Amino acid sequence: MYLSVKETAELLAVSEIKVKNLILQNQIRAIFDGNDYLINREQFNTHFKQVEKYKKFVEEVWSEPIPEDLDIKDED
């Protein structure tokens, strides 16, 4: 399935100008049909899988309890 620049910008939550710049820098593969660029959606699957893995990792880190510091001495 192909996406337009506008749809890709919405998918990635960036501006259309940013998407066009990424296309021109060959960071996003696209086909120019004479009027606009068409971007294959499948190329983002790996990116979104990595983002999900990172989100889960961050949630796990944040949910870990803070260990009690054994060097703290009780001062009276």
N, CA, C and O atoms as a Maestro MAE file, in Angstrom:
{
 s_m_m2io_version
 :::
 2.0.0
}

f_m_ct {
 s_m_title
 :::
 protein
 m_atom[304] {
  # First column is atom index #
  i_m_mmod_type
  r_m_x_coord
  r_m_y_coord
  r_m_z_coord
  i_m_residue_number
  s_m_chain_name
  s_m_pdb_residue_name
  s_m_pdb_atom_name
  i_m_atomic_number
  :::
  1 25 0.846 -1.180 0.000 1 A "MET " " N  " 7
  2 3 0.000 0.000 0.000 1 A "MET " " CA " 6
  3 2 0.895 1.248 0.000 1 A "MET " " C  " 6
  4 15 1.864 1.335 0.754 1 A "MET " " O  " 8
  5 25 0.558 2.173 -0.831 2 A "TYR " " N  " 7
  6 3 1.337 3.409 -0.935 2 A "TYR " " CA " 6
  7 2 0.638 4.552 -0.207 2 A "TYR " " C  " 6
  8 15 -0.590 4.631 -0.169 2 A "TYR " " O  " 8
  9 25 1.443 5.424 0.361 3 A "LEU " " N  " 7
  10 3 0.950 6.582 1.082 3 A "LEU " " CA " 6
  11 2 1.419 7.852 0.379 3 A "LEU " " C  " 6
  12 15 2.463 7.870 -0.274 3 A "LEU " " O  " 8
  13 25 0.635 8.903 0.524 4 A "SER " " N  " 7
  14 3 1.067 10.210 0.022 4 A "SER " " CA " 6
  15 2 2.006 10.835 1.055 4 A "SER " " C  " 6
  16 15 2.176 10.303 2.152 4 A "SER " " O  " 8
  17 25 2.601 11.945 0.701 5 A "VAL " " N  " 7
  18 3 3.478 12.661 1.626 5 A "VAL " " CA " 6
  19 2 2.686 13.090 2.853 5 A "VAL " " C  " 6
  20 15 3.174 12.984 3.978 5 A "VAL " " O  " 8
  21 25 1.476 13.570 2.642 6 A "LYS " " N  " 7
  22 3 0.638 14.028 3.756 6 A "LYS " " CA " 6
  23 2 0.308 12.866 4.696 6 A "LYS " " C  " 6
  24 15 0.403 13.011 5.915 6 A "LYS " " O  " 8
  25 25 -0.076 11.727 4.141 7 A "GLU " " N  " 7
  26 3 -0.410 10.561 4.966 7 A "GLU " " CA " 6
  27 2 0.814 10.059 5.725 7 A "GLU " " C  " 6
  28 15 0.712 9.649 6.881 7 A "GLU " " O  " 8
  29 25 1.960 10.092 5.074 8 A "THR " " N  " 7
  30 3 3.199 9.665 5.726 8 A "THR " " CA " 6
  31 2 3.554 10.606 6.866 8 A "THR " " C  " 6
  32 15 3.986 10.160 7.929 8 A "THR " " O  " 8
  33 25 3.375 11.897 6.654 9 A "ALA " " N  " 7
  34 3 3.648 12.882 7.703 9 A "ALA " " CA " 6
  35 2 2.747 12.634 8.915 9 A "ALA " " C  " 6
  36 15 3.203 12.721 10.056 9 A "ALA " " O  " 8
  37 25 1.489 12.331 8.674 10 A "GLU " " N  " 7
  38 3 0.569 12.032 9.774 10 A "GLU " " CA " 6
  39 2 0.973 10.745 10.486 10 A "GLU " " C  " 6
  40 15 0.918 10.669 11.714 10 A "GLU " " O  " 8
  41 25 1.376 9.741 9.722 11 A "LEU " " N  " 7
  42 3 1.783 8.465 10.293 11 A "LEU " " CA " 6
  43 2 3.004 8.619 11.188 11 A "LEU " " C  " 6
  44 15 3.071 8.022 12.263 11 A "LEU " " O  " 8
  45 25 3.965 9.415 10.749 12 A "LEU " " N  " 7
  46 3 5.204 9.611 11.494 12 A "LEU " " CA " 6
  47 2 5.140 10.770 12.489 12 A "LEU " " C  " 6
  48 15 6.077 10.981 13.260 12 A "LEU " " O  " 8
  49 25 4.049 11.512 12.474 13 A "ALA " " N  " 7
  50 3 3.855 12.666 13.355 13 A "ALA " " CA " 6
  51 2 4.938 13.728 13.136 13 A "ALA " " C  " 6
  52 15 5.511 14.262 14.085 13 A "ALA " " O  " 8
  53 25 5.198 14.017 11.861 14 A "VAL " " N  " 7
  54 3 6.136 15.080 11.486 14 A "VAL " " CA " 6
  55 2 5.472 15.924 10.398 14 A "VAL " " C  " 6
  56 15 4.389 15.591 9.918 14 A "VAL " " O  " 8
  57 25 6.123 17.005 10.019 15 A "SER " " N  " 7
  58 3 5.558 17.869 8.986 15 A "SER " " CA " 6
  59 2 5.792 17.279 7.589 15 A "SER " " C  " 6
  60 15 6.660 16.428 7.396 15 A "SER " " O  " 8
  61 25 5.003 17.750 6.627 16 A "GLU " " N  " 7
  62 3 5.159 17.303 5.242 16 A "GLU " " CA " 6
  63 2 6.519 17.725 4.691 16 A "GLU " " C  " 6
  64 15 7.125 17.000 3.902 16 A "GLU " " O  " 8
  65 25 6.992 18.884 5.102 17 A "ILE " " N  " 7
  66 3 8.304 19.364 4.659 17 A "ILE " " CA " 6
  67 2 9.400 18.418 5.142 17 A "ILE " " C  " 6
  68 15 10.339 18.122 4.402 17 A "ILE " " O  " 8
  69 25 9.282 17.947 6.371 18 A "LYS " " N  " 7
  70 3 10.258 17.004 6.919 18 A "LYS " " CA " 6
  71 2 10.261 15.708 6.105 18 A "LYS " " C  " 6
  72 15 11.326 15.167 5.810 18 A "LYS " " O  " 8
  73 25 9.075 15.208 5.741 19 A "VAL " " N  " 7
  74 3 8.981 13.987 4.945 19 A "VAL " " CA " 6
  75 2 9.645 14.196 3.585 19 A "VAL " " C  " 6
  76 15 10.404 13.341 3.128 19 A "VAL " " O  " 8
  77 25 9.364 15.327 2.937 20 A "LYS " " N  " 7
  78 3 9.982 15.599 1.636 20 A "LYS " " CA " 6
  79 2 11.502 15.698 1.751 20 A "LYS " " C  " 6
  80 15 12.226 15.210 0.883 20 A "LYS " " O  " 8
  81 25 11.983 16.329 2.821 21 A "ASN " " N  " 7
  82 3 13.423 16.417 3.031 21 A "ASN " " CA " 6
  83 2 14.038 15.033 3.229 21 A "ASN " " C  " 6
  84 15 15.121 14.755 2.712 21 A "ASN " " O  " 8
  85 25 13.351 14.162 3.976 22 A "LEU " " N  " 7
  86 3 13.843 12.802 4.188 22 A "LEU " " CA " 6
  87 2 13.870 12.022 2.880 22 A "LEU " " C  " 6
  88 15 14.768 11.208 2.662 22 A "LEU " " O  " 8
  89 25 12.902 12.263 2.018 23 A "ILE " " N  " 7
  90 3 12.873 11.613 0.701 23 A "ILE " " CA " 6
  91 2 14.062 12.092 -0.134 23 A "ILE " " C  " 6
  92 15 14.758 11.289 -0.757 23 A "ILE " " O  " 8
  93 25 14.284 13.400 -0.139 24 A "LEU " " N  " 7
  94 3 15.384 13.965 -0.925 24 A "LEU " " CA " 6
  95 2 16.753 13.534 -0.401 24 A "LEU " " C  " 6
  96 15 17.723 13.486 -1.157 24 A "LEU " " O  " 8
  97 25 16.829 13.220 0.895 25 A "GLN " " N  " 7
  98 3 18.074 12.751 1.497 25 A "GLN " " CA " 6
  99 2 18.200 11.226 1.419 25 A "GLN " " C  " 6
  100 15 19.127 10.645 1.985 25 A "GLN " " O  " 8
  101 25 17.267 10.588 0.720 26 A "ASN " " N  " 7
  102 3 17.233 9.122 0.556 26 A "ASN " " CA " 6
  103 2 17.103 8.364 1.868 26 A "ASN " " C  " 6
  104 15 17.566 7.228 1.975 26 A "ASN " " O  " 8
  105 25 16.483 8.976 2.863 27 A "GLN " " N  " 7
  106 3 16.229 8.288 4.119 27 A "GLN " " CA " 6
  107 2 14.865 7.607 4.111 27 A "GLN " " C  " 6
  108 15 14.610 6.696 4.899 27 A "GLN " " O  " 8
  109 25 13.998 8.053 3.217 28 A "ILE " " N  " 7
  110 3 12.711 7.397 2.974 28 A "ILE " " CA " 6
  111 2 12.666 7.079 1.487 28 A "ILE " " C  " 6
  112 15 12.879 7.956 0.650 28 A "ILE " " O  " 8
  113 25 12.389 5.822 1.165 29 A "ARG " " N  " 7
  114 3 12.287 5.430 -0.243 29 A "ARG " " CA " 6
  115 2 10.918 5.846 -0.774 29 A "ARG " " C  " 6
  116 15 9.900 5.632 -0.115 29 A "ARG " " O  " 8
  117 25 10.896 6.434 -1.949 30 A "ALA " " N  " 7
  118 3 9.647 6.906 -2.539 30 A "ALA " " CA " 6
  119 2 9.720 6.827 -4.054 30 A "ALA " " C  " 6
  120 15 10.796 6.772 -4.648 30 A "ALA " " O  " 8
  121 25 8.552 6.822 -4.653 31 A "ILE " " N  " 7
  122 3 8.418 6.829 -6.107 31 A "ILE " " CA " 6
  123 2 7.763 8.147 -6.484 31 A "ILE " " C  " 6
  124 15 6.775 8.550 -5.871 31 A "ILE " " O  " 8
  125 25 8.303 8.812 -7.481 32 A "PHE " " N  " 7
  126 3 7.688 10.050 -7.963 32 A "PHE " " CA " 6
  127 2 6.832 9.703 -9.174 32 A "PHE " " C  " 6
  128 15 7.346 9.212 -10.179 32 A "PHE " " O  " 8
  129 25 5.515 9.958 -9.082 33 A "ASP " " N  " 7
  130 3 4.593 9.588 -10.167 33 A "ASP " " CA " 6
  131 2 4.334 10.718 -11.152 33 A "ASP " " C  " 6
  132 15 3.425 10.622 -11.975 33 A "ASP " " O  " 8
  133 25 5.116 11.782 -11.080 34 A "GLY " " N  " 7
  134 3 4.930 12.917 -11.965 34 A "GLY " " CA " 6
  135 2 4.259 14.083 -11.280 34 A "GLY " " C  " 6
  136 15 4.464 15.236 -11.659 34 A "GLY " " O  " 8
  137 25 3.451 13.785 -10.264 35 A "ASN " " N  " 7
  138 3 2.775 14.838 -9.496 35 A "ASN " " CA " 6
  139 2 3.259 14.896 -8.055 35 A "ASN " " C  " 6
  140 15 3.524 15.973 -7.519 35 A "ASN " " O  " 8
  141 25 3.369 13.743 -7.443 36 A "ASP " " N  " 7
  142 3 3.708 13.684 -6.025 36 A "ASP " " CA " 6
  143 2 4.498 12.415 -5.750 36 A "ASP " " C  " 6
  144 15 4.589 11.529 -6.600 36 A "ASP " " O  " 8
  145 25 5.062 12.340 -4.563 37 A "TYR " " N  " 7
  146 3 5.795 11.150 -4.149 37 A "TYR " " CA " 6
  147 2 4.822 10.134 -3.551 37 A "TYR " " C  " 6
  148 15 3.872 10.494 -2.855 37 A "TYR " " O  " 8
  149 25 5.077 8.867 -3.836 38 A "LEU " " N  " 7
  150 3 4.333 7.768 -3.240 38 A "LEU " " CA " 6
  151 2 5.308 6.963 -2.397 38 A "LEU " " C  " 6
  152 15 6.389 6.597 -2.857 38 A "LEU " " O  " 8
  153 25 4.915 6.689 -1.155 39 A "ILE " " N  " 7
  154 3 5.791 6.029 -0.204 39 A "ILE " " CA " 6
  155 2 5.167 4.703 0.193 39 A "ILE " " C  " 6
  156 15 3.997 4.642 0.570 39 A "ILE " " O  " 8
  157 25 5.964 3.635 0.104 40 A "ASN " " N  " 7
  158 3 5.498 2.311 0.496 40 A "ASN " " CA " 6
  159 2 5.440 2.231 2.019 40 A "ASN " " C  " 6
  160 15 6.442 2.464 2.696 40 A "ASN " " O  " 8
  161 25 4.277 1.905 2.552 41 A "ARG " " N  " 7
  162 3 4.070 1.868 3.998 41 A "ARG " " CA " 6
  163 2 4.883 0.765 4.678 41 A "ARG " " C  " 6
  164 15 5.257 0.898 5.843 41 A "ARG " " O  " 8
  165 25 5.152 -0.304 3.966 42 A "GLU " " N  " 7
  166 3 5.841 -1.458 4.547 42 A "GLU " " CA " 6
  167 2 7.235 -1.124 5.068 42 A "GLU " " C  " 6
  168 15 7.727 -1.802 5.970 42 A "GLU " " O  " 8
  169 25 7.880 -0.098 4.525 43 A "GLN " " N  " 7
  170 3 9.231 0.227 4.962 43 A "GLN " " CA " 6
  171 2 9.270 0.752 6.394 43 A "GLN " " C  " 6
  172 15 10.344 0.836 6.990 43 A "GLN " " O  " 8
  173 25 8.114 1.107 6.954 44 A "PHE " " N  " 7
  174 3 8.070 1.633 8.320 44 A "PHE " " CA " 6
  175 2 7.757 0.568 9.360 44 A "PHE " " C  " 6
  176 15 7.799 0.847 10.558 44 A "PHE " " O  " 8
  177 25 7.442 -0.655 8.922 45 A "ASN " " N  " 7
  178 3 7.084 -1.714 9.876 45 A "ASN " " CA " 6
  179 2 8.195 -1.975 10.883 45 A "ASN " " C  " 6
  180 15 7.928 -2.082 12.080 45 A "ASN " " O  " 8
  181 25 9.430 -2.080 10.420 46 A "THR " " N  " 7
  182 3 10.545 -2.327 11.324 46 A "THR " " CA " 6
  183 2 10.706 -1.177 12.299 46 A "THR " " C  " 6
  184 15 10.958 -1.393 13.484 46 A "THR " " O  " 8
  185 25 10.563 0.034 11.809 47 A "HIS " " N  " 7
  186 3 10.681 1.216 12.669 47 A "HIS " " CA " 6
  187 2 9.656 1.167 13.794 47 A "HIS " " C  " 6
  188 15 9.996 1.387 14.957 47 A "HIS " " O  " 8
  189 25 8.399 0.880 13.452 48 A "PHE " " N  " 7
  190 3 7.357 0.867 14.473 48 A "PHE " " CA " 6
  191 2 7.525 -0.304 15.442 48 A "PHE " " C  " 6
  192 15 7.183 -0.183 16.618 48 A "PHE " " O  " 8
  193 25 8.046 -1.431 14.965 49 A "LYS " " N  " 7
  194 3 8.327 -2.553 15.868 49 A "LYS " " CA " 6
  195 2 9.411 -2.162 16.870 49 A "LYS " " C  " 6
  196 15 9.303 -2.474 18.056 49 A "LYS " " O  " 8
  197 25 10.442 -1.488 16.400 50 A "GLN " " N  " 7
  198 3 11.512 -1.047 17.288 50 A "GLN " " CA " 6
  199 2 11.005 -0.020 18.307 50 A "GLN " " C  " 6
  200 15 11.402 -0.048 19.472 50 A "GLN " " O  " 8
  201 25 10.145 0.866 17.870 51 A "VAL " " N  " 7
  202 3 9.573 1.867 18.784 51 A "VAL " " CA " 6
  203 2 8.768 1.173 19.874 51 A "VAL " " C  " 6
  204 15 8.861 1.548 21.043 51 A "VAL " " O  " 8
  205 25 7.978 0.166 19.507 52 A "GLU " " N  " 7
  206 3 7.182 -0.567 20.497 52 A "GLU " " CA " 6
  207 2 8.080 -1.296 21.493 52 A "GLU " " C  " 6
  208 15 7.800 -1.297 22.691 52 A "GLU " " O  " 8
  209 25 9.161 -1.919 21.006 53 A "LYS " " N  " 7
  210 3 10.092 -2.603 21.899 53 A "LYS " " CA " 6
  211 2 10.712 -1.605 22.876 53 A "LYS " " C  " 6
  212 15 10.843 -1.893 24.066 53 A "LYS " " O  " 8
  213 25 11.090 -0.435 22.369 54 A "TYR " " N  " 7
  214 3 11.702 0.582 23.215 54 A "TYR " " CA " 6
  215 2 10.712 1.086 24.269 54 A "TYR " " C  " 6
  216 15 11.082 1.294 25.424 54 A "TYR " " O  " 8
  217 25 9.453 1.281 23.866 55 A "LYS " " N  " 7
  218 3 8.430 1.720 24.825 55 A "LYS " " CA " 6
  219 2 8.257 0.701 25.942 55 A "LYS " " C  " 6
  220 15 8.161 1.073 27.112 55 A "LYS " " O  " 8
  221 25 8.215 -0.587 25.591 56 A "LYS " " N  " 7
  222 3 8.074 -1.638 26.604 56 A "LYS " " CA " 6
  223 2 9.286 -1.648 27.539 56 A "LYS " " C  " 6
  224 15 9.142 -1.790 28.753 56 A "LYS " " O  " 8
  225 25 10.482 -1.495 26.961 57 A "PHE " " N  " 7
  226 3 11.686 -1.466 27.778 57 A "PHE " " CA " 6
  227 2 11.653 -0.303 28.765 57 A "PHE " " C  " 6
  228 15 11.965 -0.477 29.943 57 A "PHE " " O  " 8
  229 25 11.279 0.867 28.293 58 A "VAL " " N  " 7
  230 3 11.217 2.046 29.160 58 A "VAL " " CA " 6
  231 2 10.175 1.842 30.265 58 A "VAL " " C  " 6
  232 15 10.417 2.207 31.415 58 A "VAL " " O  " 8
  233 25 9.024 1.264 29.924 59 A "GLU " " N  " 7
  234 3 7.999 0.997 30.934 59 A "GLU " " CA " 6
  235 2 8.512 0.025 31.994 59 A "GLU " " C  " 6
  236 15 8.239 0.198 33.182 59 A "GLU " " O  " 8
  237 25 9.260 -1.002 31.564 60 A "GLU " " N  " 7
  238 3 9.824 -1.957 32.521 60 A "GLU " " CA " 6
  239 2 10.822 -1.279 33.446 60 A "GLU " " C  " 6
  240 15 10.825 -1.520 34.653 60 A "GLU " " O  " 8
  241 25 11.666 -0.435 32.876 61 A "VAL " " N  " 7
  242 3 12.667 0.264 33.691 61 A "VAL " " CA " 6
  243 2 11.985 1.172 34.700 61 A "VAL " " C  " 6
  244 15 12.378 1.212 35.866 61 A "VAL " " O  " 8
  245 25 10.975 1.896 34.267 62 A "TRP " " N  " 7
  246 3 10.285 2.821 35.163 62 A "TRP " " CA " 6
  247 2 9.469 2.095 36.231 62 A "TRP " " C  " 6
  248 15 9.236 2.645 37.307 62 A "TRP " " O  " 8
  249 25 9.036 0.880 35.952 63 A "SER " " N  " 7
  250 3 8.215 0.160 36.931 63 A "SER " " CA " 6
  251 2 9.051 -0.623 37.943 63 A "SER " " C  " 6
  252 15 8.507 -1.130 38.924 63 A "SER " " O  " 8
  253 25 10.366 -0.731 37.722 64 A "GLU " " N  " 7
  254 3 11.226 -1.415 38.686 64 A "GLU " " CA " 6
  255 2 11.306 -0.610 39.974 64 A "GLU " " C  " 6
  256 15 11.450 0.613 39.944 64 A "GLU " " O  " 8
  257 25 11.213 -1.299 41.104 65 A "PRO " " N  " 7
  258 3 11.348 -0.563 42.371 65 A "PRO " " CA " 6
  259 2 12.797 -0.105 42.587 65 A "PRO " " C  " 6
  260 15 13.742 -0.755 42.142 65 A "PRO " " O  " 8
  261 25 12.941 0.996 43.260 66 A "ILE " " N  " 7
  262 3 14.273 1.515 43.553 66 A "ILE " " CA " 6
  263 2 14.827 0.710 44.726 66 A "ILE " " C  " 6
  264 15 14.185 0.618 45.773 66 A "ILE " " O  " 8
  265 25 16.013 0.128 44.559 67 A "PRO " " N  " 7
  266 3 16.569 -0.671 45.651 67 A "PRO " " CA " 6
  267 2 16.944 0.206 46.843 67 A "PRO " " C  " 6
  268 15 17.336 1.364 46.697 67 A "PRO " " O  " 8
  269 25 16.811 -0.379 48.001 68 A "GLU " " N  " 7
  270 3 17.141 0.353 49.216 68 A "GLU " " CA " 6
  271 2 18.652 0.474 49.322 68 A "GLU " " C  " 6
  272 15 19.371 -0.496 49.082 68 A "GLU " " O  " 8
  273 25 19.134 1.648 49.677 69 A "ASP " " N  " 7
  274 3 20.567 1.888 49.776 69 A "ASP " " CA " 6
  275 2 21.072 1.324 51.099 69 A "ASP " " C  " 6
  276 15 20.623 1.748 52.164 69 A "ASP " " O  " 8
  277 25 21.984 0.390 51.042 70 A "LEU " " N  " 7
  278 3 22.498 -0.260 52.236 70 A "LEU " " CA " 6
  279 2 23.510 0.615 52.989 70 A "LEU " " C  " 6
  280 15 23.817 0.343 54.149 70 A "LEU " " O  " 8
  281 25 24.020 1.644 52.346 71 A "ASP " " N  " 7
  282 3 25.026 2.498 52.982 71 A "ASP " " CA " 6
  283 2 24.416 3.598 53.850 71 A "ASP " " C  " 6
  284 15 25.145 4.328 54.521 71 A "ASP " " O  " 8
  285 25 23.122 3.722 53.844 72 A "ILE " " N  " 7
  286 3 22.494 4.768 54.657 72 A "ILE " " CA " 6
  287 2 22.508 4.330 56.113 72 A "ILE " " C  " 6
  288 15 22.063 3.235 56.455 72 A "ILE " " O  " 8
  289 25 23.022 5.199 56.951 73 A "LYS " " N  " 7
  290 3 23.089 4.880 58.388 73 A "LYS " " CA " 6
  291 2 22.024 5.678 59.109 73 A "LYS " " C  " 6
  292 15 21.746 6.833 58.787 73 A "LYS " " O  " 8
  293 25 21.461 5.046 60.061 74 A "ASP " " N  " 7
  294 3 20.420 5.685 60.849 74 A "ASP " " CA " 6
  295 2 21.051 6.636 61.846 74 A "ASP " " C  " 6
  296 15 21.762 6.209 62.755 74 A "ASP " " O  " 8
  297 25 20.792 7.921 61.679 75 A "GLU " " N  " 7
  298 3 21.368 8.911 62.582 75 A "GLU " " CA " 6
  299 2 20.317 9.365 63.569 75 A "GLU " " C  " 6
  300 15 19.221 9.791 63.203 75 A "GLU " " O  " 8
  301 25 20.688 9.260 64.834 76 A "ASP " " N  " 7
  302 3 19.760 9.705 65.891 76 A "ASP " " CA " 6
  303 2 20.275 10.917 66.587 76 A "ASP " " C  " 6
  304 15 19.626 11.427 67.501 76 A "ASP " " O  " 8
  :::
 }
 m_bond[303] {
  # First column is bond index #
  i_m_from
  i_m_to
  i_m_order
  :::
  1 1 2 1
  2 2 3 1
  3 3 4 2
  4 3 5 1
  5 5 6 1
  6 6 7 1
  7 7 8 2
  8 7 9 1
  9 9 10 1
  10 10 11 1
  11 11 12 2
  12 11 13 1
  13 13 14 1
  14 14 15 1
  15 15 16 2
  16 15 17 1
  17 17 18 1
  18 18 19 1
  19 19 20 2
  20 19 21 1
  21 21 22 1
  22 22 23 1
  23 23 24 2
  24 23 25 1
  25 25 26 1
  26 26 27 1
  27 27 28 2
  28 27 29 1
  29 29 30 1
  30 30 31 1
  31 31 32 2
  32 31 33 1
  33 33 34 1
  34 34 35 1
  35 35 36 2
  36 35 37 1
  37 37 38 1
  38 38 39 1
  39 39 40 2
  40 39 41 1
  41 41 42 1
  42 42 43 1
  43 43 44 2
  44 43 45 1
  45 45 46 1
  46 46 47 1
  47 47 48 2
  48 47 49 1
  49 49 50 1
  50 50 51 1
  51 51 52 2
  52 51 53 1
  53 53 54 1
  54 54 55 1
  55 55 56 2
  56 55 57 1
  57 57 58 1
  58 58 59 1
  59 59 60 2
  60 59 61 1
  61 61 62 1
  62 62 63 1
  63 63 64 2
  64 63 65 1
  65 65 66 1
  66 66 67 1
  67 67 68 2
  68 67 69 1
  69 69 70 1
  70 70 71 1
  71 71 72 2
  72 71 73 1
  73 73 74 1
  74 74 75 1
  75 75 76 2
  76 75 77 1
  77 77 78 1
  78 78 79 1
  79 79 80 2
  80 79 81 1
  81 81 82 1
  82 82 83 1
  83 83 84 2
  84 83 85 1
  85 85 86 1
  86 86 87 1
  87 87 88 2
  88 87 89 1
  89 89 90 1
  90 90 91 1
  91 91 92 2
  92 91 93 1
  93 93 94 1
  94 94 95 1
  95 95 96 2
  96 95 97 1
  97 97 98 1
  98 98 99 1
  99 99 100 2
  100 99 101 1
  101 101 102 1
  102 102 103 1
  103 103 104 2
  104 103 105 1
  105 105 106 1
  106 106 107 1
  107 107 108 2
  108 107 109 1
  109 109 110 1
  110 110 111 1
  111 111 112 2
  112 111 113 1
  113 113 114 1
  114 114 115 1
  115 115 116 2
  116 115 117 1
  117 117 118 1
  118 118 119 1
  119 119 120 2
  120 119 121 1
  121 121 122 1
  122 122 123 1
  123 123 124 2
  124 123 125 1
  125 125 126 1
  126 126 127 1
  127 127 128 2
  128 127 129 1
  129 129 130 1
  130 130 131 1
  131 131 132 2
  132 131 133 1
  133 133 134 1
  134 134 135 1
  135 135 136 2
  136 135 137 1
  137 137 138 1
  138 138 139 1
  139 139 140 2
  140 139 141 1
  141 141 142 1
  142 142 143 1
  143 143 144 2
  144 143 145 1
  145 145 146 1
  146 146 147 1
  147 147 148 2
  148 147 149 1
  149 149 150 1
  150 150 151 1
  151 151 152 2
  152 151 153 1
  153 153 154 1
  154 154 155 1
  155 155 156 2
  156 155 157 1
  157 157 158 1
  158 158 159 1
  159 159 160 2
  160 159 161 1
  161 161 162 1
  162 162 163 1
  163 163 164 2
  164 163 165 1
  165 165 166 1
  166 166 167 1
  167 167 168 2
  168 167 169 1
  169 169 170 1
  170 170 171 1
  171 171 172 2
  172 171 173 1
  173 173 174 1
  174 174 175 1
  175 175 176 2
  176 175 177 1
  177 177 178 1
  178 178 179 1
  179 179 180 2
  180 179 181 1
  181 181 182 1
  182 182 183 1
  183 183 184 2
  184 183 185 1
  185 185 186 1
  186 186 187 1
  187 187 188 2
  188 187 189 1
  189 189 190 1
  190 190 191 1
  191 191 192 2
  192 191 193 1
  193 193 194 1
  194 194 195 1
  195 195 196 2
  196 195 197 1
  197 197 198 1
  198 198 199 1
  199 199 200 2
  200 199 201 1
  201 201 202 1
  202 202 203 1
  203 203 204 2
  204 203 205 1
  205 205 206 1
  206 206 207 1
  207 207 208 2
  208 207 209 1
  209 209 210 1
  210 210 211 1
  211 211 212 2
  212 211 213 1
  213 213 214 1
  214 214 215 1
  215 215 216 2
  216 215 217 1
  217 217 218 1
  218 218 219 1
  219 219 220 2
  220 219 221 1
  221 221 222 1
  222 222 223 1
  223 223 224 2
  224 223 225 1
  225 225 226 1
  226 226 227 1
  227 227 228 2
  228 227 229 1
  229 229 230 1
  230 230 231 1
  231 231 232 2
  232 231 233 1
  233 233 234 1
  234 234 235 1
  235 235 236 2
  236 235 237 1
  237 237 238 1
  238 238 239 1
  239 239 240 2
  240 239 241 1
  241 241 242 1
  242 242 243 1
  243 243 244 2
  244 243 245 1
  245 245 246 1
  246 246 247 1
  247 247 248 2
  248 247 249 1
  249 249 250 1
  250 250 251 1
  251 251 252 2
  252 251 253 1
  253 253 254 1
  254 254 255 1
  255 255 256 2
  256 255 257 1
  257 257 258 1
  258 258 259 1
  259 259 260 2
  260 259 261 1
  261 261 262 1
  262 262 263 1
  263 263 264 2
  264 263 265 1
  265 265 266 1
  266 266 267 1
  267 267 268 2
  268 267 269 1
  269 269 270 1
  270 270 271 1
  271 271 272 2
  272 271 273 1
  273 273 274 1
  274 274 275 1
  275 275 276 2
  276 275 277 1
  277 277 278 1
  278 278 279 1
  279 279 280 2
  280 279 281 1
  281 281 282 1
  282 282 283 1
  283 283 284 2
  284 283 285 1
  285 285 286 1
  286 286 287 1
  287 287 288 2
  288 287 289 1
  289 289 290 1
  290 290 291 1
  291 291 292 2
  292 291 293 1
  293 293 294 1
  294 294 295 1
  295 295 296 2
  296 295 297 1
  297 297 298 1
  298 298 299 1
  299 299 300 2
  300 299 301 1
  301 301 302 1
  302 302 303 1
  303 303 304 2
  :::
 }
}
